[in-house]
């Protein structure tokens, strides 16, 4: 197993440099072929230990908070774009020191902060809500009913765009180029009369560009046609595509018990270490495992927390599991490190990188102090 670790090192996120660079090459191909810029969305992946590799291919980052903006400016450099539902007045000046673009989520936020941003030379945009739905899971749908994200057409004031040079929209999650095509149709129908007067358009995230079956040619042709029609600079900011399938979570079996079926208790938790498993929800792939009943023995894989629902899923294996066995959960780089927590005082997983040589270097481990210092 290429991600095997010493017993005391699990749980551990391991990001594979070679796989990450494969994704970056695909994204760079889109940048060059379509003439667009692709930004790293820090909300999805913020492992700054690999920023030196990422910035060889991508020109900057997008942030949704002061902390993310600072991380982008201090550790990545390049362009820093800021977009959030609302800004704290006492933080906004610091945010402007970190970013070159800021997007306002409402006209009231624009009216409150525009002058300060323009004085700093920051390019200002407005988030629009095309009210076009492509996402099935409601918690991830920015265009659902009563969404707080972006200005819907009914509230759009054409005469109040002075100082605004860009528009931003985001309505996708793990979607293909066909979803963007449909979205752009809705955007043009509702806001097309304003686009020509803009300098830039940010088409948000949720573009699953590095997925194996993604239609890159459709994406590039769509973006090129849009740029030609409106004469604007185009940005994309996929959070997931950068690190898609580029990292794993290595966990160890702590115990095996039985209650109507075999249950393996791991040192990795769905609730604390891979929260999207419960939020999305979804069943992550485990290396060497099959669907329930497919292989010799079926286990329920569960975490060590006291949450009853801290269950990762049911998997079958060719042989019985025993304490000390290591399991590798695939596609665990994005929306894991940025979302994990210390519920029950459970330590965060270590963070490691697998070099192109095959060597695994542990960049960070977490201790009692990391847990304690969050609480008082």
C-alpha positions as CSV (number, residue, x, y, z in Angstrom):
1,X,0.0,0.0,0.0
2,X,1.7,3.2,-1.2
3,X,0.3,5.3,1.7
4,X,1.2,3.0,4.6
5,X,2.3,4.9,7.7
6,X,3.8,4.1,11.0
7,X,1.2,3.0,13.5
8,X,1.4,6.1,15.6
9,X,1.0,8.4,12.6
10,X,-2.7,7.7,11.8
11,X,-5.1,9.2,11.2
12,X,-3.3,11.3,8.5
13,X,-4.3,13.2,5.4
14,X,-1.7,12.5,2.7
15,X,-1.7,14.7,-0.4
16,X,0.0,13.2,-3.4
17,X,2.2,15.7,-5.3
18,X,2.1,13.9,-8.6
19,X,-1.7,13.5,-8.6
20,X,-2.1,17.2,-7.5
21,X,0.2,18.3,-10.4
22,X,-1.8,16.2,-12.9
23,X,-4.9,18.2,-11.9
24,X,-3.0,21.5,-12.2
25,X,-1.9,20.6,-15.7
26,X,-5.5,20.0,-16.7
27,X,-6.5,23.3,-15.2
28,X,-3.6,25.1,-16.9
29,X,-4.7,23.6,-20.2
30,X,-8.1,25.2,-19.8
31,X,-6.5,28.5,-18.9
32,X,-4.4,28.5,-22.0
33,X,-7.0,27.1,-24.4
34,X,-9.9,29.3,-23.2
35,X,-8.0,32.4,-22.2
36,X,-9.3,32.4,-18.7
37,X,-7.9,32.5,-15.2
38,X,-8.5,29.7,-12.7
39,X,-8.2,30.5,-9.0
40,X,-7.7,28.2,-6.0
41,X,-10.8,28.5,-3.7
42,X,-9.3,28.4,-0.2
43,X,-12.7,27.3,1.2
44,X,-12.1,23.9,-0.4
45,X,-8.4,23.4,-0.1
46,X,-6.0,25.5,1.9
47,X,-3.0,23.2,2.5
48,X,-0.3,25.9,2.1
49,X,2.5,23.4,2.3
50,X,1.8,22.7,-1.4
51,X,1.1,26.3,-2.5
52,X,4.6,26.5,-4.1
53,X,3.5,23.8,-6.5
54,X,0.0,25.3,-7.1
55,X,1.2,28.8,-7.9
56,X,3.4,27.4,-10.7
57,X,0.1,26.9,-12.5
58,X,-2.6,29.1,-11.0
59,X,-2.4,33.0,-10.7
60,X,-4.1,33.4,-7.3
61,X,-6.8,32.4,-4.8
62,X,-10.3,33.3,-3.7
63,X,-11.1,33.9,0.0
64,X,-14.3,34.2,2.0
65,X,-13.0,35.7,5.2
66,X,-10.1,37.8,6.6
67,X,-8.2,34.7,7.7
68,X,-8.4,33.2,4.2
69,X,-7.5,36.5,2.6
70,X,-4.4,36.8,4.9
71,X,-3.4,33.2,4.1
72,X,-3.7,33.9,0.4
73,X,-1.7,37.0,0.6
74,X,1.0,35.7,2.9
75,X,1.5,32.2,1.6
76,X,0.3,32.2,-2.0
77,X,0.8,35.7,-3.4
78,X,-0.6,36.6,-6.8
79,X,-4.2,37.6,-7.1
80,X,-6.5,37.5,-4.0
81,X,-10.2,37.7,-4.6
82,X,-12.6,38.2,-1.8
83,X,-16.3,37.2,-1.7
84,X,-18.6,36.8,1.3
85,X,-22.2,37.2,2.2
86,X,-21.4,40.2,4.4
87,X,-18.3,41.9,5.8
88,X,-17.4,42.9,9.4
89,X,-16.8,46.6,9.5
90,X,-13.8,46.3,11.9
91,X,-12.1,43.8,9.6
92,X,-12.8,45.3,6.2
93,X,-9.8,47.6,6.1
94,X,-7.5,44.6,6.8
95,X,-9.3,42.7,4.1
96,X,-8.6,45.4,1.6
97,X,-4.9,45.2,2.5
98,X,-4.9,41.6,1.4
99,X,-7.0,41.5,-1.8
100,X,-7.2,43.0,-5.3
101,X,-10.8,42.1,-6.0
102,X,-13.8,42.3,-3.6
103,X,-17.3,41.1,-4.4
104,X,-20.3,42.6,-2.6
105,X,-23.3,40.2,-1.9
106,X,-25.9,43.0,-1.8
107,X,-26.4,46.6,-2.8
108,X,-26.4,47.6,0.8
109,X,-22.9,46.1,1.3
110,X,-21.8,47.8,-1.9
111,X,-23.1,51.1,-0.7
112,X,-21.4,50.7,2.6
113,X,-17.9,49.7,1.5
114,X,-17.5,50.7,-2.2
115,X,-15.8,54.0,-1.5
116,X,-13.2,52.5,0.9
117,X,-12.4,49.7,-1.7
118,X,-12.0,52.1,-4.6
119,X,-9.8,54.4,-2.5
120,X,-7.5,51.4,-2.0
121,X,-7.5,50.6,-5.7
122,X,-9.4,47.4,-5.3
123,X,-11.6,46.2,-8.2
124,X,-15.2,45.8,-7.0
125,X,-17.8,43.3,-8.2
126,X,-21.4,42.4,-7.3
127,X,-22.6,38.9,-6.8
128,X,-25.7,38.1,-8.8
129,X,-28.1,35.2,-8.2
130,X,-29.3,33.7,-11.6
131,X,-31.9,31.6,-9.7
132,X,-31.0,28.7,-12.0
133,X,-30.8,25.5,-10.0
134,X,-28.4,22.7,-10.9
135,X,-27.5,21.2,-7.5
136,X,-29.6,18.4,-6.0
137,X,-28.4,18.6,-2.4
138,X,-30.2,21.6,-0.9
139,X,-27.5,22.6,1.6
140,X,-25.1,23.1,-1.3
141,X,-27.5,24.9,-3.6
142,X,-26.7,28.7,-3.8
143,X,-29.8,29.3,-6.0
144,X,-32.4,27.6,-3.8
145,X,-35.5,29.3,-2.5
146,X,-34.8,32.3,-0.3
147,X,-31.1,32.0,-0.8
148,X,-29.0,34.7,0.9
149,X,-26.3,34.4,-1.8
150,X,-26.3,37.1,-4.5
151,X,-28.7,39.7,-5.8
152,X,-31.7,38.2,-7.6
153,X,-33.2,39.9,-10.7
154,X,-36.1,41.3,-8.7
155,X,-33.8,43.2,-6.5
156,X,-31.3,44.2,-9.2
157,X,-30.9,48.0,-9.6
158,X,-29.4,48.8,-13.0
159,X,-28.8,52.4,-12.1
160,X,-26.7,51.6,-9.0
161,X,-23.7,49.9,-10.6
162,X,-21.3,52.9,-10.5
163,X,-17.9,51.7,-9.4
164,X,-18.7,48.1,-10.1
165,X,-16.4,46.6,-12.8
166,X,-17.3,42.9,-12.4
167,X,-20.1,40.4,-11.7
168,X,-19.8,37.1,-9.8
169,X,-22.2,34.2,-9.8
170,X,-21.9,30.7,-8.3
171,X,-24.6,28.0,-8.6
172,X,-22.7,24.7,-9.2
173,X,-21.4,21.8,-7.1
174,X,-19.6,18.9,-8.7
175,X,-21.1,19.7,-12.1
176,X,-20.0,19.2,-15.7
177,X,-19.6,21.8,-18.5
178,X,-23.2,21.2,-19.6
179,X,-24.5,22.7,-16.3
180,X,-22.4,25.8,-17.0
181,X,-23.9,26.1,-20.4
182,X,-27.4,26.1,-19.0
183,X,-26.4,28.5,-16.3
184,X,-24.9,31.0,-18.7
185,X,-28.1,31.0,-20.7
186,X,-30.0,32.0,-17.5
187,X,-27.3,34.6,-16.6
188,X,-27.5,36.2,-20.0
189,X,-31.3,36.2,-20.1
190,X,-31.5,38.0,-16.7
191,X,-28.3,40.1,-16.5
192,X,-26.9,40.2,-20.1
193,X,-27.7,43.8,-20.6
194,X,-25.1,44.6,-17.8
195,X,-22.3,42.3,-18.8
196,X,-21.0,44.3,-21.7
197,X,-20.3,47.2,-19.4
198,X,-18.2,45.0,-17.1
199,X,-14.5,44.3,-17.2
200,X,-14.5,40.9,-15.6
201,X,-16.9,38.0,-14.7
202,X,-16.3,35.4,-12.1
203,X,-18.2,32.2,-12.8
204,X,-17.6,30.8,-9.3
205,X,-16.9,27.2,-8.4
206,X,-18.4,23.7,-8.6
207,X,-16.8,23.1,-12.0
208,X,-15.6,19.4,-11.7
209,X,-13.0,20.1,-14.4
210,X,-10.5,17.4,-13.4
211,X,-13.0,14.6,-13.2
212,X,-12.2,11.9,-15.7
213,X,-15.4,12.3,-17.7
214,X,-15.5,16.1,-17.7
215,X,-16.1,17.7,-21.2
216,X,-13.1,20.0,-21.4
217,X,-13.7,20.9,-25.0
218,X,-17.3,22.0,-24.3
219,X,-16.0,24.1,-21.3
220,X,-13.3,25.8,-23.4
221,X,-15.5,26.5,-26.4
222,X,-18.2,27.9,-24.1
223,X,-15.8,30.2,-22.2
224,X,-14.1,31.4,-25.5
225,X,-17.5,32.2,-27.0
226,X,-18.5,34.1,-23.9
227,X,-15.3,36.1,-23.8
228,X,-15.6,37.0,-27.5
229,X,-19.3,38.1,-27.1
230,X,-18.8,40.4,-24.1
231,X,-15.1,41.3,-24.2
232,X,-14.6,40.5,-20.5
233,X,-11.9,38.8,-18.4
234,X,-13.2,35.5,-17.1
235,X,-12.4,33.8,-13.8
236,X,-13.3,30.4,-12.5
237,X,-12.7,29.4,-8.9
238,X,-13.2,25.6,-8.4
239,X,-12.5,24.5,-4.9
240,X,-12.7,20.8,-5.5
241,X,-11.1,20.4,-8.9
242,X,-7.7,21.4,-7.7
243,X,-7.3,18.5,-5.3
244,X,-9.9,16.1,-6.7
245,X,-8.6,12.5,-6.1
246,X,-5.2,13.9,-5.1
247,X,-5.2,12.9,-1.4
248,X,-6.3,10.2,1.0
249,X,-7.0,9.8,4.7
250,X,-5.1,6.9,6.2
251,X,-6.8,5.4,9.3
252,X,-6.2,2.5,11.6
253,X,-8.6,0.0,13.1
254,X,-8.8,0.4,16.9
255,X,-11.3,-2.4,17.7
256,X,-13.7,-4.8,16.1
257,X,-17.0,-5.5,17.8
258,X,-20.3,-7.2,16.8
259,X,-23.9,-6.0,17.0
260,X,-26.0,-7.8,14.3
261,X,-23.0,-7.2,12.1
262,X,-19.2,-6.7,12.5
263,X,-18.3,-3.1,13.3
264,X,-14.8,-1.8,13.0
265,X,-14.0,1.3,15.2
266,X,-11.4,3.5,13.5
267,X,-9.2,6.3,14.7
268,X,-10.7,8.4,11.9
269,X,-14.2,10.0,12.4
270,X,-16.8,10.9,9.9
271,X,-18.1,13.6,12.3
272,X,-14.7,15.2,12.9
273,X,-12.4,14.3,10.1
274,X,-14.6,13.9,7.0
275,X,-17.8,15.9,7.8
276,X,-19.0,15.9,4.2
277,X,-19.6,12.2,4.5
278,X,-22.5,13.2,6.9
279,X,-23.4,16.5,5.4
280,X,-23.5,15.6,1.7
281,X,-24.0,12.7,2.4
282,X,-21.8,10.3,0.5
283,X,-19.9,7.0,0.9
284,X,-16.2,7.5,0.3
285,X,-14.2,4.8,-1.5
286,X,-11.9,2.6,0.5
287,X,-8.9,1.1,-1.1
288,X,-9.3,-2.6,-1.6
289,X,-12.9,-2.7,-0.3
290,X,-16.1,-3.5,-2.1
291,X,-19.8,-2.9,-1.7
292,X,-21.6,-4.7,1.2
293,X,-21.7,-8.4,0.4
294,X,-19.4,-8.2,-2.5
295,X,-16.3,-9.6,-0.8
296,X,-15.9,-12.1,2.0
297,X,-16.7,-10.1,5.1
298,X,-18.9,-7.0,5.4
299,X,-18.1,-4.4,8.1
300,X,-19.6,-1.2,9.3
301,X,-16.8,1.4,9.5
302,X,-17.4,3.8,12.4
303,X,-15.5,6.6,14.1
304,X,-14.4,6.9,17.7
305,X,-16.6,9.8,18.8
306,X,-19.7,9.5,21.0
307,X,-22.0,10.6,18.2
308,X,-24.3,7.7,17.5
309,X,-24.3,8.6,13.8
310,X,-20.5,8.7,13.5
311,X,-20.6,6.0,10.8
312,X,-18.6,6.2,7.6
313,X,-20.5,3.4,5.8
314,X,-20.7,-0.4,5.2
315,X,-17.9,-2.1,3.2
316,X,-16.8,-5.6,2.4
317,X,-13.2,-6.9,2.6
318,X,-11.5,-10.0,1.3
319,X,-10.2,-10.9,4.8
320,X,-11.2,-10.1,8.4
321,X,-10.1,-6.8,9.8
322,X,-8.1,-6.7,13.0
323,X,-6.8,-3.9,15.3
324,X,-3.8,-2.2,13.8
325,X,-4.9,-2.7,10.1
326,X,-4.7,0.5,8.1
327,X,-7.5,1.6,5.7
328,X,-7.1,4.2,3.0
329,X,-10.0,6.5,2.2
330,X,-9.7,8.0,-1.2
331,X,-10.4,11.6,-2.3
332,X,-9.9,13.2,1.1
333,X,-7.9,16.3,0.3
334,X,-10.7,18.9,-0.4
335,X,-13.3,19.9,2.1
336,X,-11.6,17.9,4.9
337,X,-8.7,19.8,6.4
338,X,-10.7,23.0,6.0
339,X,-13.8,21.6,7.7
340,X,-12.6,19.2,10.4
341,X,-13.1,19.8,14.1
342,X,-12.1,18.6,17.6
343,X,-15.5,17.3,18.9
344,X,-14.9,15.0,21.9
345,X,-11.4,16.3,22.1
346,X,-10.4,14.0,19.2
347,X,-7.1,15.1,17.6
348,X,-7.1,16.4,14.1
349,X,-5.4,14.1,11.6
350,X,-1.8,14.8,10.8
351,X,-1.1,16.4,7.4
352,X,1.5,14.9,5.0
353,X,2.6,15.1,1.4
354,X,3.7,12.2,-0.7
355,X,6.6,13.4,-2.8
356,X,7.1,12.4,-6.4
357,X,9.9,10.1,-5.1
358,X,7.3,8.1,-3.1
359,X,8.6,9.5,0.2
360,X,5.9,10.6,2.7
361,X,6.7,13.7,4.6
362,X,4.6,14.6,7.6
363,X,4.2,18.4,7.6
364,X,2.1,18.9,10.7
365,X,0.8,16.9,13.7
366,X,-1.7,18.1,16.2
367,X,-1.7,17.8,20.0
368,X,-3.7,18.6,23.1
369,X,-2.7,22.2,22.9
370,X,-4.4,22.6,19.5
371,X,-7.6,21.4,21.1
372,X,-7.2,23.3,24.4
373,X,-6.4,26.7,22.7
374,X,-9.6,26.8,20.8
375,X,-11.7,26.8,24.0
376,X,-10.5,29.5,26.4
